[in-house]
Amino acid sequence: MNQNEVKLYEARANIIKALAHPSRLYIVDMLNKQPRAVGELTEMIGADTSTVSKHLSVLKNAGIVVDEKRGTAVIYTLKCPCILDFIGCIEEVIESNTKTQVEILSCCKTRAAR
């Protein structure tokens, strides 16, 4: 790999790492529905405000969300909703893996019944 390719793959990996937490994936889903304040997300996730703020900071640093101060509240929105296409692809992989596991299990049960 040349230096430009290394930088590209590092940038991709950083975005994927930012998504690599269940709470952050949940935040992305919730922000897809509508912009939300930290307090709202904190209540929805069931974590303390500092934890949710750290998750939002990771997503913001990766360029996935943006924030806007409205009065005393900070409102977060998805910067690039196309990230949901990637998440949809992940769900297709999960579905495919599940089908494969069901096929394997079905084969095993058939052999055990003989």
VENMO-V499629 format. One line per field, one symbol per residue. ss: DSSP state (H for helix, E for strand, L for the rest). Layout:
ss=???
//
This chain:
ss=LLHHHHHHHHHHHHHHHHHLLHHHHHHHHHHHHLLEEHHHHHHHHLLLHHHHHHHHHHHHHLLLEEEEEELLEEEEEELLLLHHHHHHHHHHHHHHHHHHHHHHHHHHHHHHHL
//
